[in-house]
Amino acid sequence: MRIFIALLDGLGMGELPDAAEYGDEGSHTLANLSREVGGLSCPTLERLGLGKIEPIPGVVAVKKAEGWYGKMVEKSAGKDTTTGHWEMMGVITEHPFPVYPQGFPEEIIDEIERVTGFRILGNKPASGTAIIEEYGAEHIRTGFPILYTSADSVLQIAAHEEIVSVKDLYRLCEMVRKIMNGDHAVARIIARPFIGQPGSFQRTSRRKDFSLPPPYPTVLDVLLERGIQVAGVGKIGDVFAGRGISKNFKTTNNSDTFRVFFELLEDERFGLIWANFNDFDTLYGHRNDAIGFQKALESWDAQLKEFLPRLRFDDILIITSDHGCDPTTSSTDHSREHALLICASPQLLTGNSLGIRSSFADIGATIAQLFGIPWSGPGTSFSFILED
């Protein structure tokens, strides 16, 4: 048996009960997106039961779904990539990671400059593309890196590849990762290399995340202890700081991620293959680009149609998400939403509702039970879908 997880980053399924506390009341990435663009064409996801989870404008609720379908509540505090991924593998974060809506405090910047030997440009919340246009020319002139954040728990450092080499940028981020601990332990330090000239700067694919490691063992760690190999695709390895991952396959975009996903169908080494499809969040949700989000989702659905027939009889595919990133609201940040949950397998002759699961951790608990591995952490398995 192999389990594939396809995580559609940012594809939220409607506000959580506490969404108002995060400023996200009214967010529903999928429904609002479909309404905004006049309906989505996702026939493969429809077949698996997407339209039966709840009414979504333009999405058909088929009479008989081929997959099991539902959505999940996030128990962890926050709405970050890290908290969502960690919870799926059994780590519930009780306090959200720190955020810096006014930029980082002076004492932090002073320490970063002291340890790294660089002066810092920027230090404010900003769009990554906007801030390199604002400070890029000064960065080229001075060699000083550009530091910025967002509503997420991140500290991002941008540098032109011809001014600060990618290797040196990574080393710089490693130094900053050691500084950002205790009360200032942001979830991720992100290296953001870019190229080009003023007016035409472009970020490159050599982004790298330096994440906090999970505070205690996850389902991924338990799998490895029992000899079950785990493949990460995209940024999965970064999110877990390499913990619990046998091998991570870096990718550049959704199509490249699906290419690796297809290749791993032929690879016998791995029991769990987990891919993060990041374009929905990074390229479209954060930029409030509803049309781009629509096209990306419809393209992904078409690739899913080709992927499903290639699953072996005992393979299982779990399609999920980690938070919302509603492109139709005034915010350009993550939104506090339910996560998508769809399960498909050639051995599942019919599908049914999984309801509203009480935690993202149900995915990890299910994986552990399917592999016959004891798991005493959070989560309730839905492996009953295979009992028939």
C-alpha positions in Angstrom: 0.0 0.0 0.0 1.1 3.5 -0.8 -0.6 6.8 0.3 -0.3 9.9 -1.8 -1.2 13.3 -0.3 -2.0 16.2 -2.7 -2.1 19.4 -0.6 -3.7 22.3 -2.5 -2.1 25.2 -0.6 -4.6 27.9 0.3 -7.8 26.1 -1.0 -10.0 26.9 2.0 -13.5 25.4 2.5 -15.2 28.2 4.4 -14.6 30.2 7.6 -14.0 28.4 10.9 -16.2 29.3 13.9 -13.4 31.6 15.2 -12.6 33.2 11.9 -13.8 36.7 13.1 -11.0 36.6 15.7 -8.5 36.5 12.8 -10.3 39.1 10.7 -11.5 36.5 8.3 -15.3 36.5 8.7 -16.9 35.7 5.4 -13.9 34.0 3.9 -14.6 30.9 1.7 -11.8 30.5 -0.8 -13.5 27.9 -3.0 -17.1 29.2 -2.9 -16.2 32.9 -3.2 -13.7 32.1 -6.0 -16.3 30.1 -8.0 -18.9 32.9 -7.5 -16.4 35.6 -8.6 -15.4 33.8 -11.8 -18.9 32.7 -12.7 -18.4 29.0 -11.9 -15.5 26.5 -11.9 -15.0 23.6 -14.3 -13.5 20.9 -12.1 -15.2 17.7 -13.4 -12.7 15.3 -11.8 -13.0 16.8 -8.3 -16.8 16.8 -8.9 -16.7 13.1 -9.6 -14.9 12.5 -6.3 -17.6 14.5 -4.4 -16.4 18.1 -4.2 -19.9 19.5 -4.8 -21.4 17.2 -2.1 -19.3 18.7 0.7 -21.5 21.8 0.7 -23.2 23.9 -2.0 -20.6 25.7 -4.1 -21.8 28.0 -6.9 -21.1 26.3 -10.3 -19.8 23.1 -8.8 -22.1 20.1 -9.5 -23.1 17.8 -6.6 -23.0 14.5 -8.4 -25.6 11.9 -7.4 -23.1 9.2 -6.6 -19.6 10.3 -5.7 -16.6 8.1 -6.5 -14.6 9.3 -3.5 -15.1 10.0 0.2 -15.5 13.7 0.9 -15.7 16.2 3.8 -13.8 19.1 5.4 -11.7 19.5 8.5 -11.5 22.0 11.5 -8.1 23.3 12.5 -7.5 22.9 16.2 -4.2 24.7 16.2 -4.1 28.4 16.8 -3.2 30.5 13.7 -3.6 30.1 10.0 -0.1 29.5 8.9 1.3 26.9 6.5 3.4 25.4 9.2 0.6 25.0 11.7 -1.6 23.4 9.1 1.0 20.9 7.9 2.1 20.0 11.4 -1.4 19.4 12.7 -2.0 16.9 9.9 0.9 14.9 11.3 -0.2 15.2 14.9 1.3 18.4 16.3 -1.3 20.8 17.7 0.1 24.3 18.3 -1.6 26.0 21.2 -0.3 29.5 20.5 0.1 31.1 17.1 3.5 31.8 15.9 4.5 35.5 16.4 3.6 38.0 13.6 4.9 41.5 13.1 2.4 43.8 11.4 4.5 46.8 12.1 7.8 45.2 11.2 10.4 43.7 13.5 11.4 45.5 16.7 14.6 47.6 16.7 16.4 45.2 19.1 15.8 42.3 16.6 17.1 44.3 13.6 20.1 45.4 15.7 20.9 41.8 16.6 20.5 40.7 13.0 22.9 43.4 11.7 25.4 42.7 14.5 25.5 38.9 13.8 25.4 39.0 10.0 27.5 42.1 9.4 24.9 43.5 7.0 22.8 46.6 7.3 19.1 45.9 6.6 16.8 47.5 4.1 13.0 47.5 4.4 11.7 45.8 7.6 8.0 46.1 7.1 5.1 44.0 5.9 5.0 43.9 2.1 4.4 42.0 -1.1 7.5 40.2 -2.1 7.3 41.6 -5.7 6.5 45.1 -4.5 9.3 45.4 -2.0 12.1 44.3 -4.4 10.9 47.1 -6.7 11.0 49.6 -3.9 14.4 48.6 -2.5 16.0 46.7 -5.3 18.0 49.6 -6.8 19.4 50.5 -3.3 20.2 46.9 -2.6 22.2 46.7 -5.8 24.0 49.9 -5.0 24.8 49.0 -1.3 24.7 45.2 -1.2 22.4 45.4 1.9 19.7 42.6 1.9 16.0 43.4 1.9 14.1 42.2 5.0 10.3 42.0 5.1 7.4 40.1 6.5 3.6 39.6 6.0 0.6 38.8 8.1 2.0 35.3 8.3 4.7 34.3 10.8 7.6 34.8 8.4 10.8 36.8 8.1 11.8 37.0 4.5 15.2 38.1 3.1 15.5 39.1 -0.5 18.8 39.5 -2.4 19.8 39.9 -6.0 21.7 36.7 -7.1 24.4 38.8 -8.7 24.9 40.9 -5.5 24.5 38.2 -2.8 25.0 34.7 -4.1 22.3 32.2 -3.4 24.7 30.2 -1.2 25.5 33.3 0.8 21.8 34.2 1.1 21.1 30.8 2.5 23.9 31.2 5.0 22.5 34.5 6.0 19.1 33.0 6.6 20.7 30.2 8.7 22.2 32.9 10.9 18.9 34.7 11.2 17.1 31.5 12.0 19.4 31.1 15.1 18.5 34.6 16.2 14.7 34.2 15.8 14.0 32.0 18.8 12.1 32.3 22.1 9.4 34.9 21.9 10.5 35.8 18.4 10.5 32.2 17.0 8.7 32.9 13.7 7.6 29.8 11.8 9.8 30.3 8.8 12.8 32.3 7.6 12.5 32.5 3.8 15.3 33.2 1.4 14.0 35.1 -1.6 16.6 35.4 -4.4 15.8 37.6 -7.4 17.3 38.7 -10.7 16.8 41.5 -13.2 17.1 45.3 -13.2 14.9 48.1 -11.7 11.5 47.9 -13.3 11.9 44.3 -14.3 13.0 42.4 -11.2 11.9 38.7 -11.1 12.0 36.3 -8.1 13.7 33.0 -9.0 12.8 29.4 -8.2 15.7 29.2 -5.7 13.5 30.2 -2.7 14.3 28.2 0.4 12.5 28.0 3.7 14.3 27.6 7.1 11.5 26.3 9.3 11.3 25.5 13.0 11.4 21.8 13.6 8.2 20.2 15.1 8.5 20.3 18.9 7.9 16.6 19.3 7.7 13.5 17.0 5.1 13.5 14.2 3.4 10.6 12.3 6.2 11.1 9.8 8.8 10.3 12.4 6.9 7.2 13.5 6.7 6.0 9.9 10.5 6.3 9.4 11.1 4.5 12.7 9.1 1.6 11.3 10.9 1.5 8.0 8.3 3.2 5.9 10.0 5.8 3.7 8.5 9.2 3.2 8.9 11.4 0.1 8.2 15.1 0.2 7.5 17.0 -3.0 7.7 20.8 -3.2 8.1 22.5 0.2 7.1 19.6 2.4 10.7 19.0 3.5 11.1 22.7 4.4 7.9 22.9 6.5 9.2 20.0 8.7 12.8 21.2 8.7 13.7 17.9 7.1 12.3 15.9 10.0 10.5 12.7 9.1 11.3 13.0 5.4 13.4 10.3 3.6 13.9 12.4 0.5 12.5 15.8 -0.6 12.0 16.6 -4.3 12.2 20.4 -4.9 9.9 21.7 -7.6 9.2 25.1 -9.2 5.5 25.3 -9.8 2.3 23.2 -9.8 3.0 21.5 -13.1 6.5 20.6 -12.0 5.1 19.2 -8.8 2.6 17.1 -10.7 5.4 15.9 -12.9 7.3 14.5 -9.9 4.0 13.1 -8.5 3.6 11.1 -11.7 7.2 9.9 -11.6 6.8 8.7 -8.0 3.9 6.5 -9.1 6.7 4.3 -10.6 8.9 4.5 -7.5 8.7 1.6 -5.2 10.8 3.1 -2.4 8.2 5.2 -0.6 5.1 4.4 1.4 4.0 7.9 1.8 4.3 10.6 -0.9 3.2 14.1 0.1 3.2 17.0 -2.4 2.4 20.6 -1.8 0.9 22.4 -4.8 1.9 25.9 -3.8 0.8 28.1 -6.8 -2.8 28.6 -5.6 -1.5 30.4 -2.5 1.7 32.1 -3.6 0.8 33.2 -7.1 -2.9 33.8 -6.9 -4.4 33.9 -3.4 -1.8 36.3 -2.0 -2.3 38.5 -5.1 -6.1 38.4 -5.1 -6.0 37.0 -8.6 -9.2 35.1 -8.9 -8.9 34.4 -12.6 -5.4 33.1 -12.1 -6.6 30.9 -9.2 -9.5 29.6 -11.4 -7.2 28.7 -14.3 -4.7 27.0 -12.0 -7.4 24.9 -10.2 -9.0 23.9 -13.5 -5.6 22.9 -14.9 -4.8 20.9 -11.7 -8.2 19.1 -12.1 -7.3 18.1 -15.6 -4.0 16.7 -14.5 -5.8 14.8 -11.7 -7.9 13.2 -14.3 -4.7 11.7 -15.9 -3.3 10.8 -12.5 -6.2 8.7 -11.0 -6.2 5.8 -13.5 -2.5 5.3 -12.9 -2.9 4.5 -9.2 -2.4 0.9 -8.2 -5.4 -1.0 -6.7 -4.2 -0.6 -3.2 -2.9 3.0 -3.5 -4.8 5.8 -1.7 -4.9 9.4 -2.7 -5.8 12.1 -0.1 -6.6 15.6 -1.4 -6.5 18.3 1.2 -5.5 21.9 2.0 -3.8 23.7 4.9 -5.7 27.0 5.2 -7.5 29.5 3.1 -6.2 32.3 0.9 -9.4 33.9 -0.4 -8.6 35.9 -3.5 -11.9 37.8 -3.4 -11.6 39.6 0.0 -9.7 42.8 0.6 -7.0 40.9 2.5 -4.1 39.4 0.6 -3.2 37.1 3.5 -4.1 33.6 4.6 -7.7 33.1 5.9 -8.8 31.0 8.9 -10.9 28.3 7.1 -11.8 24.6 7.1 -9.5 22.4 5.0 -10.6 20.3 2.1 -10.7 16.5 2.5 -11.3 14.1 -0.4 -10.1 10.4 -0.5 -9.9 8.3 -3.6 -8.6 4.8 -4.5 -9.2 2.1 -7.1 -10.3 -0.1 -4.2 -13.1 2.3 -3.2 -16.1 1.2 -5.2 -18.3 3.9 -3.9 -17.9 7.0 -1.8 -19.7 8.8 1.0 -19.5 11.7 3.4 -16.7 12.0 5.9 -18.5 15.0 7.5 -16.7 17.7 9.3 -13.6 16.3 11.0 -12.7 17.7 14.3 -9.0 18.1 13.5 -6.5 18.1 10.6 -4.8 15.4 12.7 -7.3 12.9 11.5 -5.2 12.6 8.3 -2.1 11.5 10.3 -4.1 9.1 12.5 -5.6 7.5 9.4 -2.2 7.1 7.8 -0.8 5.5 11.0 -3.7 3.0 11.2 -3.6 2.1 7.5 0.1 1.2 7.9 -0.7 -0.7 11.1 1.5 1.6 13.2 0.6 2.5 16.8 -0.2 6.2 17.2 -1.2 7.7 20.5 -1.2 11.3 19.4 -4.2 13.5 18.4 -6.6 12.6 15.6 -9.4 10.1 14.8 -8.8 7.7 11.9 -11.3 7.5 9.1 -9.7 4.3 7.7 -13.2 2.7 7.9 -13.6 3.9 4.3 -11.7 0.7 3.3 -13.7 -1.7 5.5 -16.2 -2.5 2.9 
